[in-house]
Amino acid sequence: MRTSSDLAFSCDNSAWFLPWMLAVVVYLGTLATVGIVIVESVLGRWQGGSYASITVQLPSNTELATVEDVLETLNQTPGVEQARAISREEMIWLLEPWFAAGDLIKQLPIPWLIDVVPKEGAVVNWPATQNRLAEHVPGVLVDTGMVWLEKLTQPARTFQVTAILVLALIILATVAAVSLTARAALAIHRDTIEVIHLLGAEDDYIIRQIQRRVTGMAARGSIVGVVLASATIFAIGYVTNHVEASLFPIYEFGVGGWVAMFAMPLLAVIIAAFTVRRIVGRELASML
């Protein structure tokens, strides 16, 4: 239900600009905000151990008895929940997609791999463990996954910083768009404003009239932007969840994601309301 106004906003041709502008702004801002939250969630899971993959690699010529001794040593290591040798059949099954000829795989010097599961919250001195194992098995290698984690963390942090800078630019663009719309409304309705002011209308009444109009346009544009952003986010999630290979990290769109999704449109409306009050109040002070 529309609220009546003393200003003929229906004749205002500037009304189309702000909703479309804020629809684009909120769309980009929502994607950036949700992206920051998702990246932080994924990094937290990586650093918290959800993606920790500790593998002990032994040379292919290692005797089975030696492999069993290594397994016993690892299982007795403080902080280790379980150590399990990956069978040759499992290794061949993992390598088959990468090789066309099955006989070639069987001829490869496939190293022994031991999958180690650490206890939750436990801290294991893996370099010392590798040195202890190397005394019995030369060429042993303990891969904690820290190398690839460090390589992925830096680009992820760079993305977050870039997204924050984009959000700052988006806020500035919102302020500029609202200011332009408010000044355009003042210029278009200047004569009417002067008349109702002479009839006794206070500045606060005029400010509320324009603020209500601009805030309504900002809300409509924000709704369009967040709907488009939601569709984009869930489309990306659908695609990544249906990729057969694990090319993308798994993330949970929890409470933080929902808060981030609706924070941007709410922020846009709040910025619009405060910007209009400030701009219109200052312009009225110099106009009347």
Order of alpha helices (4+ residues) and beta strands (2+ residues): alpha-beta-alpha-beta-alpha-alpha-beta-alpha-beta-alpha-alpha-alpha-alpha
